[in-house]
């Protein structure tokens, strides 16, 4: 038996022994969803580099490790230890999950508008929330992605946010996933569902952090629905262990005149894959995807985006930047599909990469598939090094070579941050970049 089959059997066995403890086993539709996904995972297993969409990302390191479902406990975690990862200047609802399990002791919910739901997904499933059957596990493609099928087969826990029609959630929802050191490598499978009904508004912050430099595997899925004239702004911040593996999928369905904005920042992790899949289901929708990835040493960060313009008069803007040092490798695959009936589509995509080392490598593949004739679409990709003239300019003003490189690299990356609308989040990510790119110093001190 090869390693891939052995690894797959570990998860199938874990499901067989733990299914009775999962939320919602009393609901037939939940069990049917899990069984169908389990069968799909058993058939597909994990992707290989022979699969075109995984051509540059080898998940063999994940298969070589026996990751076991994490137990449900706080592992000694306290609010004090979480202080560096929350936003004291930002009033928000906070849902904390430790190794994939909800921690009510560490969470905080403010007063909610009538009909709004902000809770753990497991709790919503057990309560039999009516909207779940219509939305949960309806958007992640379990028939195409083995990791999505594996996550759906368990449906362990995660965040659940539901806004009824005409409800505006004034305070953002911060969902904080914390990984802690265990005696064995563990698997956490967060599953999030965010539903904004017609004319509603919400801001979501999804953070993944590690308190220890330990090895673990996070297999996360977020399903997001923006109904007619709804608006959803979503932040995903990855700040994990240097030995961590993270496979994440965000699956978005947009209805008429809806707006979805994504800010995706990945700073740490040994192997990280971020998939964002957006479907325009009705006319007049707008989607904005902003992304930043910073990798060093032997990190591997893969960003795959897929924008499916299935209806007319929709627009999309995509802007991703990457900074690579050491022997790091990055992948960017941005696919825009314009269906035959999607006339008057306006789609633009840009990917820029900065290589700080001769050994760093990036594979960038912008794709346009256009089947309509009345559209405005463009894409571009660049891979380069620091500008010699800019370096000379700073050196001529008394700034040493190393400092000049740091300042220019920071300026390149900061362009993505300026697109963030929430100042506390922007400041938080700026601090992350400062620690990584400027060794903890400020621009003023360096200059």
C-alpha angles and dihedrals in degrees: 000000000000125000093257093056092045091052092047090051090054090061094042089052092047089053093049092053099039106035094097090060095053122106119265099020086140091065115080094209091055092051091046090052091051095046093049092050092046090055090049092051091048089054099042105032115179125335121255134204087263087073107088094224090052097040095119099033119072113196094188091112088062091049093050092061125072102225115188127200109270118247119245107255139106094246089219093302118158135187089249091064091050096055095097090056103049129075111244093182094052119077104218147142110259128207115184124197122189113206088340098312126109115255108198091179090064097039131088131202124189126201111301130210116256112287096009119130126204111168146112114296092232090056092049091049093050090049090052096236105201099226094056098078090055096049114018113102091356099112111034108090101236090166091062106031123055092200091054090049091050092051092047092048089064104029088186107166145303140136125320121193122174126177120189122220117303094007120137116198102210096190119060121241113237113201110192120192113194125192118200135188115275134180090254135026107277137205122223119187111189115192118193130187121191118180124181111185123207116316093000128131133207141164119210130193116194114188129183116193140163126212093196136041093246139135119256141137125238117192105184134178130185121188115197128189123191109187125199112322092352123139127211125180114191131190122191116188120186115196103151141147118297086238097047128116117212127184111180133178128189114190117189131187117192126195131197116323093350125146128216124182123185129192110187119184124177119183107154143024135098095243121009129176121184119188120187115184119182125184121194102211098175142021127284100027125147128206129185122187119188121178142177128183126181119188136173141166106019098330119145119205122179124187118188119180128182122188112187110197097195097156135046129266098025125136134205134186122191126185121172130169131187135195117195131184137167112011094327122144130205135187127201120183114173114182122187118187120192111191123216093257095045097097120168092029115162112198130163130176134183132179122183125182132191119202115201095179136045089230095054116100138191131188109202121183119175111188132195119187107182123181097162126076105210101064143114111221134157140164137183140179132190134184118189150132134251114299111258093210092054091048090050091049092055093042090052088059095057100268114137120239097254093049092047091053091049093049094049092046091051091049091051092052096040091067089078092049092057088066092063113102099200108080096201090054092046090051091047093053091044087057090050089053092045091056092047104038104025099035091243097307126120125239089250093055093046092050 
